[in-house]
Amino acid sequence: MPKASDIKKHAAIDFNGRVMIVKDIERSVPQGRAGGSLYRMRMYDVVTGSKVDETFKDSDMLNFADLTRRAAMFSYIDGDQYVFMDNEDYTPYNLNASVIEEEILYINEDTVGLQVILIEGTPVALDLPAHVELVIEETAPALKGGSATARTKPATLSTGLVVQVPEHISTGDNIKVSTTEQRFLGRADSK
């Protein structure tokens, strides 16, 4: 059983008899208290989709839920359902757009390293790779000599995500974007 301080984003825990996916964690250290940090976790029930905010002490013991991760790739959109295909046995997994609204900004047909999280055979969430490669759809024109400065400009990517990029990057460039920090990492290797 892990302590609350060991839980990471996208972990599945068993909380009050329900399986919850941890979407966000905020750590705080109260002043004047003898004791450790507090972890405020925003969790979503995988069955009902309801949101629960709960605060744990760093020493509180939690239980991981029994889940399976399957390597998959994005296949197509059917209404408000995103369909992913298992990389090994080609099983389709349908996820509602509202469940994966944050992850959608990083997904295209070329995304590699996706995992579908299953609980008792039912798809409930996506686990993204550490970084993805996306194409810049729109940004201000590249500035000659822009690589000599650390100034940035906003760029809209093919999925609708907006990130700050260096001034020397231009429309049509393929870039790497961190999925955890939502920031530019560098140019992607051309294919």
Buried (B, 14 or more C-beta within 10 A) or exposed (E): EBBBBEBEEBBBBEBEEBBBBBBEBEEEEEEEEEEBBBBEBBBBBBEEEEEEEBEBEBEBEBEBBEBEBBBBBBBEEEEEBBBBBBBEEEBBBBBEEEBBEEBBBBBBEBBEBBBBBBBEEEBBBBBBEEBBBBBBBEBEEBBEEBEEEEEBBEBBBEBEBEBEBBBBBBBEBBBBBBBEEBBBBEBBEEE
